[in-house]
C-alpha cells in the first residue's frame, strides 16, 4: 500500500509540477512580434524617440504574431494613454498603421486616438479604457499586439512621428 501511495504521489508531482512555457502576461510576455510593418516593406516603421529602428520593440519574450486590427470604440471607462511601438506610413503617406501592446477586451479597449499635426511633426496619442458595457469584467493578464489605422490631414512627408504617451 505504501508503494502505491508513493507511485501516486510521484505521478501527481510529474503531472502538475512542470511550468507552462505558453503562458504570458504584460509583465513578462513571450516570443517576439513578427510581421509588423510587413505590409510596407519599402517603408520602415517610424519609431518614437529613444527606440531602435526596425520591427516594433517588443518586451523580451513577447508573444509572436500579426497585430489584431482594432477601431476606436469609446467612450470607455477610465481612459488613459497607452504608448505605441511603431507607426508605419501608408504608401500615399496619408495614414499610419500604429502598433502597440495591450491587454484583452473588454478590459483593454481602444477609446480614441488623438492626432496633432504641425509642419515638423505628427503626434499620435492612443487612449484605452475598459468597455463600459462590462464594468465588472475580470480579464486574463496576457499581452496582445494590436494595430489601428490613423488618418492624417496632410501627407506625412518628412515630418517626424511622435508618441504622445511617452
Secondary structure, 3 states (H helix, E strand, C coil): CHHHHHHHHHHHHHHHHCCCCCCCCCCCCCCCCCCCCHHHCCCCCECCCCCCCCCCCCCCCCCCCCCEECCCCCCCEEEEEECCCEEEECCCCCEEEEEEEECCCCCCEEEEEEEEECCCEEEEEEEEEECHHHCCCCCCCCCEEEEEEEECCCCCCCCEEEECCC
